[in-house]
Amino acid sequence: MFIPFFQTLREHAIPVSLREYLSFLEAMRADLITYDPEGFYYLARVAMVKDERNLDKFDVAFAKTFEGLDQISFEQMLEKVELPADWLASMAEKHLTEEEKAEIEALGGFDKLMETLKKRLEEQKGRHQGGSKWIGTAGTSPFGADGYNPEGVRIGQEKSRHQRATKVWDKREFRNFDDSVELGTRNIKVALKRLRKWARTGAHDELDLDGTIRATAEHGYLDVKIRPERRNAVKVLLFLDVGGSMDPHIKVVEELFSAAKSEFKHMEYFYFHNCLYEGVWKDNRRRWAEQTPTWEVLRTYGPDYKCIFVGDASMSPYEVVYPGGASEHWNEESGQTWLERCRNQWRSTLWINPVPEKHWSYTQSVTMIRDIFENQMVPMTLAGLEKGMKELTR
């Protein structure tokens, strides 16, 4: 019965394998999910989606295959507990005054609400309408449809009326992921995880299970082995463009910066404006008083670092190719000279541009910097970051 579902997933370009499909069937045979459409959705997604980029495609394929599943599953649930479906038929709607609504007491939290619902299902013997306790319609009970309660479970109602339901039985909303949208911190972390080089360093504080089993078998007694925790050993040097045309991109750059700090244990960062020149800084409030010479950065951080520039690359072409072309000071050497020095020092370099890629060709300086980086420029999207991380691992 699930073959059409499998075929629909493949039709929507979701790379689900036969092995994953069989694992899904095994979970269904084991009755891991029963009479729970939301649980069925998550089980299918866990079993057959291995990449966050495909979650939105999965939602579309799931909705196409199982349209109306939530209503069907609820009827099955009613049959299981011998609860006639017509109890929830919307026969009337009770209109309450604001004073009456204010008098209705909430049950006291989600756990208590679900516990009470279970008890009502066990106790109720008939259809109910207009009351305050049983599962029914047009009343003040926390359970049912077309009534009012400040904290209830909406069952069998087409759409919301008061926006007060704690749980909606017959409606699901799924979160979309897309590799062409602007990024949030979570999505950026997903992309940055592609840039990893695992190493075990530091104190021996993690159980080595395989080593313990092997040593125990060899010695004939329990021989516990421990090892250093595995950490991401990639070293990252981040240069961030600030001010001017970068102001509209502050939020997404902040998210990238936050995600990078949490993903990379060995990361150093510096700020620059428009193009790289003879000085960079750590604190924008003191960028004229406390600059770090770029030569010092070049000498301090070895070629094993991955060098990432983040900026819109949008400026006067003179700022890139001419001495004295910088917008705020007199630069003895051109920005291109300093960028090429970085390229020579750190062979793994990347420029991340928050401007949509379709607009790059309209700005001459973007094309110039892209040429300096030998096309190692990517847009700040999930697909762009993943492409960039892949290039840095070569």
N, C-alpha and C positions, 0 to 999 in steps of 0.2 A: 504493500500500500504506500510505501515511502519512495518508490522508484520515481514517480513524477516529481517529487521534491528534489531528489538528487539531480534529475535532469534539468530542472529549473535553475538550480544553483550553477550548473555548468553553463547553461545558456546565458547567465548573467556574468560570465567571465570570472567566477569564483573558483580557484584552483583546488577543488575538493577531490581527494583521491578515493579509490575504492576501499582502501584500508580505513580511512576516516569514516566512510559511510558504514562499514561493517561494525566499527566501534560504536557508532551511534545506535545501530540496531541492537547490539549487545546490551547497551544501557537501557533501551526500551524493554527488551525481554526481561531484564532484571527488575523491572517495575521501579526504577529510580524516580520516575515522575508518574503520578496518577491523578487524573482529574484536575490538572493545574496547567492552564495554557501558558502562563508566564514562565513557570518552571520548565515546560516543554521547549519554549523559545530559547531559554538560556542553555538548556542541555544541548539542543541542536547547534547552537552557536559555538559553544565550547568544543564540541566534537568536530565540527567541520570548518571552522574559520581559524586560521593560524596567523593572519596578518591583519592588524587594525585597519589598514586601508580598505579592506573588503567588508567592513561592518555595515556600511550604508547599503552596499549591493546586497548583502545578506538580508537586510530588513525588507528590501523591495521584493526579493525572491520569496521570502517567507510569507509576506503579506499576499503575494499573488497566489501561492500554493494553498495557504490555509485561511483564506478569507472567510470570516464568520466562525473561526475556531472557538473564540471565547464564548459565544452564545451556545454553541453545540456542547462544549465541555461543561458549561454550567448546567445544562439540562441533564447531562450524565451525572453530575454531582447530586442533583436533586433526586434522581432515581436511586442513587446509592443510599441516600438517607431516607428514602421513601417520603419525599416532600413534594406534593403535587405542584406542577409548574404554574397552575392558574392562581396560586396564592399571590403571585407577584403581578397579576394582571392589573393594569392601571385602570381602575373603575372610576376613580374620582380624585380630585386634588383638594386638599384642605388648605384654605388660605388663612394664615395666621397674622394677627396684628404684631407690631414690633414689641409690644408689652408681653404677648404670649411667647414670642420667640425668646425673649430675654429670660423667661422663667424656666426654660427647658435646660436641664443640667447635662453637661457632658459626662461621659462614663469615666473619664480619668486616664487617658493614655492609650496608645495603640495596642499594647499587650493585653490590657484589660478589655478593650473593645473586641479583639479577636477571640479571647477566652469566652466572653459573653455570647458572641455569635455562635460558637461551637455548642454552647449550652442550650441556646434557643433552638438550634437545629435538632437537638436530641429531645427536647421537651415539647415542641409545638405539634399540635394534632390537627390543625385545620387552617384554612385560608383566613387571613386577617386584613382588615382595612380600617384606617382612621384611628388606630390606637397608639399607645406610647411604649409598648413592650415588644410585641411579637414582630416577626418578619412579615412585612406587608406593604401596603401602599397608602399614600395620602394621610399619613399620621405624623406623630412626633417620635416614633421609634427610631433608634439608631440604625436599623437595618431595613432596607427596602428601597422603594422608588416614589417619586412625586410627593414627598412630604418635606418636613424640615427637622433637622437636628444639628446642633453646632459641631458635632463630632461623630460621624457615622460612617457606615459602609454602604455605598450606593450600589444597588443590584437591579439590573433590568431596566434602566432608564436611558433614554436615547442620548441626552446631553445634560450638562450641568446647568443648574438654575441658581443655586445660592453660593457655589464654590466653597462649600464647607466640608465636603466628604474627606475623611481621613484616608480611606482606601476606596478605589473605584474598581469594582469587580470586573466590569465589562469594557475596560478601556486600557490600552497600553500605549506608552509613548517611548520611542527608542531614540537614542542619541546617534546622530550621524557623524561619520568621519569621512573626510575627503582629502585627497592629496593635492588639491588645487586651492584650498581655502587658506586664509591667514591663520597663523598658528597661535595656540595657547601653550602655556607652560607644559602641560601634560603631553601634548602632541610633539613638542620640541624634544622632550626627553625620549620619547619613542624613537625619533629620528637619530638623536645623538648616540643612542645605544649601539648603533652600527659601528661606531668608532671605539673599538675596544682592543686591548691587548692584555690578556690576563697574566698575572704573576702572583706568586706567594711570597710575601715579605712581612717582616715584623715578628711579633711574639707568636709562639706556638700555642694557640688558644682555641683551635678548632679540631674536633674529632675527625681523624682519618679513618673512616669506616672500612674502606677496602684494605688499608694497611693493617688495621687491627685484626680483621678476619684472616689475612694472610699470615701475620705473625703468630696469631693464636694457633692456626693449623700447623705451622712449622714447629712451634715450641711445646705444644701440648697443654698449655695453660693460657688463661686470659692475659693477653699482652696488648694493652691499650696504647695506641699510637695517636699522637696529636701533631698538628701541622699549622703553619701560618694561614690566616684567612686569605682567600683568593681576592685580589683587588685589581681594579683597572689601572694598568701601569702606563697608559697613554699620557704623554705630556703635551699640554696645549698652551699656546701663546695667543692671546686674543687682543686684537686692536679694534677699538670701537670709535667710530666717527660720531661727533656730537656737535649740536648747534646748527643754526641756519636751516638748510633744507631738510635736515634730519629730524627737526622738531615734530613733524606729523607722524614719525615712526617710533616715537619714544616708547610707547606701550609695548610693541612687539619686540623691540630690542631689549627692553627690560626683562621680558619673558624669556628671551633667548639667554640673556646673561644669567638669570636665576637658574634656568635649567642646566646650563653649562657648569655653574658652580657646584650643583648637586651631583652631576654625573662624573665630573673629572676631579679626582683628588689632587692631581698635579696640574694646576692651571694658574697662569699669571695673566694679568690684563693691563692694558694702557689705553688712554684716550688720545685721540688726535682730531684735528678739524680739517675736513675736506680731503686733504691728501697728507701723506706722511712726509715730515721734514726732519730737521735736526734735533727736535725735542718732542717728547711725549710726557704725559702726566697721569697721576692716579686720582687726583682730587680736582674736579672742575672748578671749585671755588678758589683754588690756589694755583691755577694752571700757569700763571706767569711767574709766580714766586718759587714754585717747587717743581720744576721740570726735570725729567730724567733725559740725559743725552741719548739720542737714538744709537750712537756708537756704543754706548755702555750696554744697551739692551742687546745689540748684536754680539758683543763679546761675552755677555753673561749667560745667554741661553744657547745651548748647543744645538747641533743639527738634528738631534733626535726629537726635537719639539715639532709639533704640528702647528703651523702658523695660520691663523684665521683672521681676515679683515672683515668687518661688518660696516657697511656704509652705502649710501645711495650713489656714490661716484659722480654726483652731479655738481659741477663747478665750471668755472671758466677754463678753457683749454690751456691758458697761460699758467694756471696754477699747477698743471701737470708737467709741462715741458720747459718752462723758462725759470732761470734764477731770478729772484725778485718778484715772481708771479703770485706768491701767496697773498691771500686777501687781508691778513692782519699784521704781517711783519715782513721784513726783508729776508728772504731765504737765499743763502749763498749758493746752494745747489738745488737743482730742480727736484720736484716731487718724484718724477720718474726715476731719477738716480737713486733715491732712497728706496723706492719700491723694488728696483732691480737688485739692490744690495740684499734686501730681505729675501728675495727669490733665490739668490745665490747662497745665502746662509741656511735657509730652511727650504729644502727641496719639496717638502709637502706643504704647499700653500694653497689657500682658497680665499675667494672674495664672495661674501654673502650679501646680496643686494635686496633690500626690502621693497624696492620699486618693482611693480609687475614687469615681467620679462618682455611683454609686448610693447612696452614704452621705451626700452633701452635704446633702440635705434634712433630715437628723436633727440638724444643728448650726446653731443660729440665726445665729451669727457668720459662717458660710460664706455663707449667703443674703444677709446684710447687705453683706459685702464684694463678693460677686458683683454686687449691685445698684449699688454704688459704681462698679464697673468696667463697668457697662452690659453685663453678661453676657460680658465678655471674660475669662472664666475657663475653662481647659481642663485635663483630667486629664493626668497624666504618663504617657501611653502614646504609641506611635508615631502613631496616628491623631490624638490630642489635640495633640501637638506640631506635626504637619503642619498641622492646622487653625489653630493659633495663629500659626505662621510665615506662613501665607497672610493672616491678618488683619493682621499687622504690616506687610505689604508694600502694603496698600491706601493 
